[in-house]
Structures are given as C-alpha cells and as structure tokens.
Amino acid sequence: MRRIRPPFIARHGRGARRGTAPVPAVVGLAVVLALTVTACGSDSGDAAADGPASASAADGGDGKITIPDGLKDKLKEHGIDIDKWKNGAWKNWDKDDWLREAEDYVNPIIEGLWDADRMRDADDPEKSVDTNDLTGDQGVTDPTPRAVQAKAVAPDYHSSVPEAGKVFFDAPEGTMVCSATVVADPANPGKSNLVWTAGHCVHAGKKGGWYRNIAFVPSYNDAARSSTEVENAPRAEIAPYGVWWGDWAQTSDQWIRQGGATGGDGAPYDFAVIHVTPEKGGSGKSLEETVGSALPVDFDAPAVTQVESITATGYPAAAPFDGETMYQCQDAPGRLSIAKADPTMYRIGCTMTGGSSGGGWVTTGADGNPALISNTSIGPVSSGWLAGPRLGEVAKGVYDEVSAKFAR
C-alpha cells in the first residue's frame, strides 16, 4: 500500500457531490445499487451458494472492477447495460477525467470485499503542502493554536461515541480510510441511514472523480484491540454493527471544482453526506436504529469566536498512530481563513493525523444537546492542529438533497 506524503499539510480523506443544484435522476441506478455480488477470495464462504451471479467480482488484477455476467444480465432486464453506461468509464481509473458529477456516482455492493484484513490494511489518504501556501487569504486567521494531545477513547467505543466509525474506499493509489459520523435524517426521523464525512473521502476534487467501494463501519474495532490482536480477529468483531455500503454520496460543487490534493484548495467546502445500506440486507433496521443514535447537524452554528469548545473524533492512521483505535481532541476553536471569498474555517489544536479526516466535530447545541458542526478537513503533516469547514447554506443543500432523495 502506498502512503502518499508530499510536503506539509495533511489532507485526511477526500470528497463527493454537488451541493447547490438539484440532483439529476439516474434511470435505474437504484437497481444497480440494490444488487449484491460476492467478492472473489472473500471469507464470506457463500459464493458457491449464490451461483453464477456471484462467481466473479471486484478486481480483475489490473485495478479495474469486473462485474459478474449474472449481475449484468439482471441489470439488462431493467434496461441497464453496465458496459455501455458512461461507456464503462465508471470502472476505469485511467480516464483523463474519471467520473465527476453527482449523477455519475455508482457503488455496487461487493459482498465480503471489506474483510478484516482489507480494512486493517487500508491507508490514510494523507496529502500535504507547506503551510506557507496558506498565506494568500485576505480574511481573518487567528494565531496557530497550541497542540492538544489526542486522547484514546476508552472501549467500548459504542458506549460513549456510538455515532462514530470509519469510511473505507478504493482510490487509484490503493485502499484508503477516513473517519465519519452517523447523522440524523429529517425525512426519516429515528431511522437515519446518513453518514457525514469529508468531501475528499468520497471524491478526488478537480483532478479526479468518485472513489470506488465506499463503505462505512460504525464503531470499528469497538473493543480497542491492538494492531496485533486485530490481525487475528474475525470481521464480526472488527465490525460489530456491520458493514454499510454507500448507495449515494454528495459533496459540494465547490469541492468538485476546486478541491485539490494539497493545501487548502476547496477546504472550506470539504464535506460530504453518504446514504448507506447494509451489505447483507440485515433485519430491516436503519443505521440509526442499529447503532442507537444519530447526531443532529447544526447549519446555523454561532460564529467561530462564540463556540466555547469542540470535540473532534477520528481514527488517526498516520504515524505515530496506526488507525486501529479511536481518538478525540477537545479545544476552543480559532479562525482559519483560506481565501477572502470563502467561509472562515474552524481550527483547533489537535495531534491527530491522516485517517482522522472526515471525523465529526461536535459541540453543545442551542438545545443543550450534542450537535455536529464540522468535520476534519486539513492539518499540518507534523500534526498539532486541525481545521474544518463551517457548515452553512451549501452544506445544508447537500444534506437536504440526500435526505429528500431517500424520503419515505
């Protein structure tokens, strides 16, 4: 697994979708996402029982996804020829401009793909630049905060942070990981299947497109096993609340147009919402019902200077961390301005590193209860601080569109 480590400011994850325009309909896409195949070489043990539709799946060894003939036939029954859709470009990393727009998102479930070994081996999508590259803003930036040492969350994680988990995905560079949070769904109260993360955890921004095989694992490694213990643990213990596949994802138009692999490009709009579905169908319970909680999102949070304290949660994977355990930082935020035309970001002292990208930033809401107000976006490669976008009208547009798309 390659670890990408250019010069200074770690971007922990990547992005997905457009936030201001209505979501164009994709004829039959739900059919694609509802069908499940079984990964070759997985430990699920049920490939033979599934017959021809699950005989070959996932990766043909050249980085391109192979869809079983049986699944192709089922799709054609619904008027979808997967090889002709977008000229087959959705499965080709080699395109000059791989699929970028919201309507291009496709993420067929490959059952068993995310086994314990593959999850453990996922790398942090760290991207860095010299912090001097952030001096072009004409806004307001407060002094660099003091470093706050990240503290390990005591097991079991589900008891104290049931909404937190990991997002896994495949990028051209390899298998990657971010952090994420279960959030409430206004269209499905008490039954949310929405996950909040960073835009750069689902979409590569201006020079790329959608990542593949996006999945969410709530309370990953809930018992806080060591990296050695995780090697021998079955998937059911590493993912005690299951693996949930992203059947839709959206990020901001700004991230898709501006988002870059280095520096602060697109960072004020570096957020995404993923709608998930259980890998194996499960009991019919939603993600929120399964984990027992979902955080509200505050799109009208007070100004940075009026927020007393923020708690950031994530699974840092870059040294000195190993990505297997959950950490938190708590600090009073300051302001970070990337560009005068863009919203000012929150910034806190925190030593978490790559892999914590997308993790939720939580404060006490107006009603006295916890609310999500941001997510980890950027921070220096040497660690010490993290910055996250202030969620406003654009973020609410992304959130509302995903919610409305799956309204019952």
C-alpha positions as CSV (number, residue, x, y, z in Angstrom):
1,M,0.0,0.0,0.0
2,R,1.5,3.4,-1.0
3,R,1.4,6.1,1.6
4,I,1.2,9.5,-0.2
5,R,3.2,12.0,1.7
6,P,4.1,15.2,-0.1
7,P,5.4,18.3,1.8
8,F,3.5,19.8,4.8
9,I,-0.4,20.0,5.5
10,A,-2.2,16.7,5.7
11,R,-5.5,16.4,3.9
12,H,-7.1,13.5,5.8
13,G,-9.5,11.9,3.3
14,R,-11.3,13.1,0.0
15,G,-14.7,14.4,-1.3
16,A,-18.0,13.6,-3.2
17,R,-21.0,15.5,-4.8
18,R,-22.5,18.9,-5.6
19,G,-24.4,21.0,-3.2
20,T,-26.5,23.7,-4.9
21,A,-28.2,22.2,-7.9
22,P,-31.0,19.6,-7.9
23,V,-29.8,16.0,-8.1
24,P,-30.4,14.8,-11.7
25,A,-32.2,11.5,-11.9
26,V,-30.2,8.4,-12.9
27,V,-32.6,6.0,-14.6
28,G,-32.3,2.6,-13.0
29,L,-29.3,3.4,-10.8
30,A,-31.1,2.2,-7.7
31,V,-31.3,-1.2,-9.3
32,V,-27.6,-1.3,-9.7
33,L,-27.1,-0.3,-6.1
34,A,-29.6,-2.8,-4.7
35,L,-28.0,-5.8,-6.2
36,T,-25.2,-7.6,-4.3
37,V,-22.4,-9.7,-5.5
38,T,-19.8,-11.7,-3.6
39,A,-16.1,-10.8,-3.8
40,C,-13.6,-13.3,-5.1
41,G,-11.4,-14.6,-2.4
42,S,-13.6,-13.2,0.4
43,D,-14.1,-15.1,3.6
44,S,-17.9,-15.0,3.3
45,G,-18.0,-18.6,2.3
46,D,-21.2,-18.3,0.3
47,A,-20.0,-17.7,-3.2
48,A,-20.9,-21.2,-4.4
49,A,-24.4,-21.0,-3.0
50,D,-25.0,-17.7,-4.8
51,G,-24.5,-19.3,-8.2
52,P,-23.3,-17.6,-11.4
53,A,-24.2,-14.0,-10.2
54,S,-21.5,-14.2,-7.6
55,A,-18.9,-16.2,-9.4
56,S,-16.5,-13.4,-10.1
57,A,-16.5,-9.9,-8.7
58,A,-14.5,-6.9,-7.8
59,D,-11.0,-6.6,-9.1
60,G,-9.5,-8.2,-12.2
61,G,-6.0,-7.6,-11.0
62,D,-5.4,-4.5,-13.1
63,G,-7.2,-2.1,-10.8
64,K,-10.4,-2.3,-12.8
65,I,-13.7,-3.7,-11.4
66,T,-15.2,-6.8,-13.0
67,I,-19.0,-7.3,-12.9
68,P,-20.3,-10.9,-13.0
69,D,-22.2,-11.9,-16.1
70,G,-25.2,-12.9,-14.0
71,L,-25.4,-9.4,-12.5
72,K,-25.0,-7.8,-15.9
73,D,-28.0,-9.9,-17.1
74,K,-30.1,-8.8,-14.2
75,L,-29.3,-5.2,-14.9
76,K,-30.2,-5.6,-18.5
77,E,-33.6,-6.9,-17.5
78,H,-34.1,-3.4,-16.0
79,G,-32.8,-1.7,-19.1
80,I,-29.2,-1.1,-17.9
81,D,-26.2,-2.2,-19.8
82,I,-23.4,-1.6,-17.3
83,D,-20.7,-1.8,-20.0
84,K,-22.4,0.9,-22.1
85,W,-23.3,3.1,-19.1
86,K,-20.9,6.1,-19.4
87,N,-19.1,3.9,-21.9
88,G,-17.9,1.8,-19.0
89,A,-15.8,4.7,-17.7
90,W,-17.1,4.4,-14.1
91,K,-14.8,1.3,-13.6
92,N,-11.7,2.8,-15.3
93,W,-9.2,4.7,-13.2
94,D,-7.2,5.5,-16.3
95,K,-9.7,8.1,-17.8
96,D,-8.2,11.6,-18.0
97,D,-11.2,12.8,-16.1
98,W,-12.8,9.9,-14.3
99,L,-16.5,10.3,-13.4
100,R,-17.1,13.6,-11.5
101,E,-20.7,14.6,-11.3
102,A,-23.4,13.6,-8.8
103,E,-25.3,11.7,-11.4
104,D,-22.2,9.6,-12.1
105,Y,-22.0,8.1,-8.7
106,V,-22.2,4.3,-8.7
107,N,-21.1,1.9,-6.0
108,P,-22.4,-1.7,-6.5
109,I,-22.2,-3.8,-3.3
110,I,-19.5,-6.4,-3.4
111,E,-20.3,-8.7,-0.5
112,G,-17.3,-9.6,1.6
113,L,-14.9,-7.2,-0.1
114,W,-14.2,-5.4,3.1
115,D,-13.0,-8.2,5.2
116,A,-10.9,-7.7,8.3
117,D,-7.6,-7.9,6.5
118,R,-8.6,-5.4,3.8
119,M,-9.9,-3.0,6.4
120,R,-6.8,-3.3,8.5
121,D,-4.5,-2.7,5.5
122,A,-6.3,0.5,4.4
123,D,-4.0,3.5,4.3
124,D,-4.7,7.1,5.3
125,P,-5.1,9.3,2.2
126,E,-2.7,11.9,3.5
127,K,-1.9,14.9,1.3
128,S,0.4,17.7,2.3
129,V,1.8,21.1,1.5
130,D,4.0,23.7,3.1
131,T,1.9,25.8,5.4
132,N,3.4,28.8,3.7
133,D,1.0,28.0,0.8
134,L,-1.9,29.1,3.1
135,T,-0.8,32.8,3.4
136,G,-2.8,34.1,0.4
137,D,-6.0,34.7,2.3
138,Q,-7.5,38.2,2.8
139,G,-9.7,37.1,5.6
140,V,-9.1,36.7,9.3
141,T,-6.8,34.0,10.7
142,D,-6.1,33.6,14.4
143,P,-2.7,32.6,15.7
144,T,-1.8,28.9,15.4
145,P,-3.3,27.1,18.3
146,R,-1.2,25.2,20.8
147,A,-1.0,21.5,20.2
148,V,-3.6,19.4,22.1
149,Q,-2.7,15.8,22.6
150,A,-5.2,13.4,21.2
151,K,-6.7,11.1,23.9
152,A,-7.6,7.5,23.2
153,V,-11.3,6.8,23.6
154,A,-12.0,4.1,26.2
155,P,-13.6,0.9,25.0
156,D,-16.2,0.0,24.2
157,Y,-16.5,2.9,21.8
158,H,-20.2,2.3,21.2
159,S,-21.0,3.3,24.8
160,S,-19.5,6.8,24.5
161,V,-19.4,7.6,20.8
162,P,-22.0,5.3,19.1
163,E,-22.2,7.6,16.0
164,A,-18.5,7.4,15.1
165,G,-16.9,5.0,12.7
166,K,-14.7,4.5,9.6
167,V,-15.2,5.1,5.9
168,F,-13.3,2.7,3.6
169,F,-12.8,3.3,-0.1
170,D,-10.6,2.4,-3.1
171,A,-8.6,5.2,-4.8
172,P,-6.2,5.0,-7.7
173,E,-3.4,5.0,-5.1
174,G,-4.9,2.0,-3.3
175,T,-7.2,1.1,-0.4
176,M,-7.9,4.1,1.8
177,V,-9.7,5.0,5.1
178,C,-11.3,8.1,6.7
179,S,-13.5,8.7,9.7
180,A,-17.2,9.6,9.7
181,T,-20.3,10.2,11.8
182,V,-23.9,8.9,11.8
183,V,-26.2,11.9,11.5
184,A,-30.0,12.4,11.8
185,D,-32.2,12.4,8.7
186,P,-35.0,14.9,8.7
187,A,-37.0,12.8,6.2
188,N,-36.7,9.7,8.3
189,P,-36.6,10.7,11.9
190,G,-35.3,7.9,14.2
191,K,-34.4,5.8,11.1
192,S,-31.5,7.6,9.5
193,N,-29.1,6.0,7.1
194,L,-27.0,9.1,6.6
195,V,-23.3,9.4,7.3
196,W,-21.3,12.7,7.4
197,T,-17.6,12.8,6.3
198,A,-15.2,14.9,4.4
199,G,-15.7,15.6,0.7
200,H,-12.2,14.3,-0.1
201,C,-13.2,10.9,1.4
202,V,-15.6,10.2,-1.5
203,H,-14.4,12.4,-4.4
204,A,-10.9,13.4,-5.6
205,G,-11.9,17.0,-6.5
206,K,-10.9,19.0,-9.5
207,K,-8.4,16.4,-10.9
208,G,-10.4,13.3,-10.4
209,G,-13.8,11.7,-9.7
210,W,-15.6,9.4,-7.4
211,Y,-13.9,6.8,-5.3
212,R,-14.9,3.1,-5.5
213,N,-16.3,0.6,-3.0
214,I,-17.3,3.3,-0.4
215,A,-18.4,1.6,2.8
216,F,-19.0,2.7,6.5
217,V,-18.2,0.7,9.5
218,P,-19.7,2.1,12.8
219,S,-17.7,1.5,16.0
220,Y,-14.8,0.0,14.1
221,N,-12.7,-2.2,16.5
222,D,-15.2,-1.4,19.3
223,A,-13.1,-3.2,21.9
224,A,-9.9,-1.2,21.1
225,R,-7.9,-4.2,20.2
226,S,-4.2,-3.7,19.5
227,S,-2.9,-3.9,15.9
228,T,-1.6,-7.4,16.7
229,E,-4.9,-8.5,18.1
230,V,-6.8,-7.1,15.1
231,E,-4.8,-9.3,12.8
232,N,-6.4,-12.4,14.3
233,A,-9.9,-11.0,14.9
234,P,-12.8,-12.1,12.7
235,R,-14.7,-9.4,10.8
236,A,-17.7,-9.7,13.1
237,E,-15.6,-8.4,16.0
238,I,-13.9,-5.6,14.0
239,A,-17.3,-4.5,12.5
240,P,-19.7,-5.4,15.3
241,Y,-22.5,-3.3,13.8
242,G,-21.9,-4.5,10.2
243,V,-20.6,-3.0,7.0
244,W,-22.8,-0.4,5.4
245,W,-22.3,0.4,1.7
246,G,-22.7,3.9,0.3
247,D,-25.6,3.7,-2.2
248,W,-25.4,7.5,-2.7
249,A,-22.9,10.3,-1.9
250,Q,-22.8,14.0,-2.4
251,T,-20.4,16.8,-1.8
252,S,-20.3,20.5,-2.7
253,D,-20.0,21.8,-6.2
254,Q,-17.1,23.8,-4.8
255,W,-15.2,20.7,-3.7
256,I,-15.6,19.1,-7.2
257,R,-14.5,22.3,-9.0
258,Q,-11.7,23.4,-6.6
259,G,-10.7,20.5,-4.3
260,G,-7.0,19.7,-4.5
261,A,-4.7,17.1,-3.2
262,T,-2.6,19.7,-1.4
263,G,-3.0,22.8,0.6
264,G,-6.3,24.5,1.3
265,D,-7.9,24.2,-2.1
266,G,-11.6,23.6,-1.6
267,A,-11.2,23.0,2.2
268,P,-14.0,25.4,3.3
269,Y,-16.4,23.2,1.3
270,D,-14.8,19.9,2.2
271,F,-17.8,18.0,3.4
272,A,-20.0,15.1,2.2
273,V,-23.1,13.1,3.0
274,I,-23.3,9.4,2.3
275,H,-26.5,7.4,2.3
276,V,-25.8,3.8,3.3
277,T,-27.5,0.4,3.1
278,P,-26.5,-2.8,4.9
279,E,-24.2,-5.1,3.0
280,K,-26.4,-8.2,3.6
281,G,-29.8,-6.6,4.0
282,G,-29.9,-7.3,7.7
283,S,-33.0,-7.1,9.8
284,G,-34.5,-4.1,8.0
285,K,-33.3,-1.8,10.7
286,S,-31.8,1.6,9.7
287,L,-28.3,2.5,10.6
288,E,-29.5,4.8,13.4
289,E,-31.7,2.0,14.8
290,T,-28.7,-0.4,14.6
291,V,-26.2,1.9,16.4
292,G,-28.9,3.5,18.6
293,S,-28.0,7.1,17.9
294,A,-27.6,9.8,15.2
295,L,-26.3,13.4,15.8
296,P,-28.2,16.4,14.5
297,V,-26.3,18.7,12.2
298,D,-26.2,22.5,13.1
299,F,-26.1,24.6,9.9
300,D,-26.6,27.8,11.9
301,A,-23.9,27.4,14.4
302,P,-22.6,30.5,16.1
303,A,-19.5,32.3,14.8
304,V,-16.2,30.6,15.5
305,T,-15.4,33.0,18.3
306,Q,-18.7,32.2,20.0
307,V,-18.1,28.4,20.2
308,E,-16.7,27.6,23.6
309,S,-15.4,24.1,22.9
310,I,-15.3,21.5,20.1
311,T,-14.6,17.8,20.4
312,A,-13.1,16.1,17.3
313,T,-13.3,12.3,16.9
314,G,-11.4,10.1,14.5
315,Y,-9.2,7.1,13.7
316,P,-5.8,8.7,13.0
317,A,-3.7,6.3,10.8
318,A,-0.5,8.2,10.0
319,A,2.4,7.9,12.4
320,P,2.6,7.8,15.4
321,F,-0.9,6.3,15.2
322,D,-1.9,3.0,13.5
323,G,-5.5,3.6,12.5
324,E,-6.9,0.8,14.7
325,T,-8.1,2.9,17.6
326,M,-10.4,5.9,18.2
327,Y,-9.1,9.2,19.5
328,Q,-10.5,12.6,20.4
329,C,-9.3,16.2,20.9
330,Q,-11.1,18.9,22.7
331,D,-10.3,22.6,22.3
332,A,-11.8,26.1,21.9
333,P,-11.7,26.9,18.2
334,G,-10.0,29.7,16.4
335,R,-10.4,31.0,12.9
336,L,-8.6,29.9,9.7
337,S,-9.2,31.9,6.5
338,I,-8.1,30.3,3.3
339,A,-9.5,32.9,0.9
340,K,-11.4,36.1,1.4
341,A,-14.3,34.9,-0.8
342,D,-14.7,31.6,1.2
343,P,-16.2,31.0,4.6
344,T,-13.8,31.1,7.6
345,M,-13.0,27.6,8.9
346,Y,-12.8,26.4,12.5
347,R,-9.3,25.5,13.7
348,I,-8.4,23.6,16.9
349,G,-5.3,22.3,18.5
350,C,-5.0,18.5,17.9
351,T,-2.3,16.0,17.3
352,M,-4.5,13.5,15.3
353,T,-3.1,12.7,11.8
354,G,-4.2,11.4,8.4
355,G,-7.1,8.9,8.7
356,S,-9.0,11.2,11.1
357,S,-10.2,13.1,8.0
358,G,-14.0,13.4,7.9
359,G,-14.4,12.7,11.6
360,G,-17.1,14.7,13.3
361,W,-16.7,17.9,15.2
362,V,-19.2,18.1,18.0
363,T,-20.3,20.9,20.3
364,T,-23.2,21.6,22.6
365,G,-26.1,22.8,20.5
366,A,-28.7,25.5,21.3
367,D,-30.9,22.9,23.0
368,G,-28.1,21.8,25.3
369,N,-27.5,18.5,23.4
370,P,-24.6,17.5,21.2
371,A,-24.7,18.6,17.6
372,L,-22.3,18.1,14.7
373,I,-20.9,21.5,13.4
374,S,-17.9,20.4,11.2
375,N,-15.6,17.7,10.2
376,T,-11.8,17.3,9.9
377,S,-10.5,18.6,6.6
378,I,-6.9,19.7,6.8
379,G,-3.9,19.9,9.2
380,P,-0.1,20.1,9.1
381,V,1.7,16.9,8.3
382,S,3.7,17.5,11.5
383,S,0.3,17.5,13.4
384,G,-0.5,20.0,16.1
385,W,-3.8,21.4,14.7
386,L,-6.8,20.5,12.5
387,A,-9.2,22.7,10.5
388,G,-12.8,22.0,9.5
389,P,-15.4,23.8,7.4
390,R,-18.1,25.9,9.0
391,L,-21.4,24.3,7.8
392,G,-23.7,26.8,6.2
393,E,-26.2,27.1,3.3
394,V,-24.1,25.0,0.8
395,A,-23.7,22.2,3.3
396,K,-27.4,22.2,4.2
397,G,-28.2,22.0,0.5
398,V,-26.1,18.8,0.2
399,Y,-27.7,17.3,3.3
400,D,-31.2,18.2,2.3
401,E,-30.9,16.8,-1.2
402,V,-29.6,13.4,0.1
403,S,-32.4,13.3,2.7
404,A,-35.0,14.2,0.1
405,K,-33.7,11.6,-2.3
406,F,-34.5,8.8,0.2
407,A,-37.6,10.3,1.8
408,R,-40.3,7.7,2.5
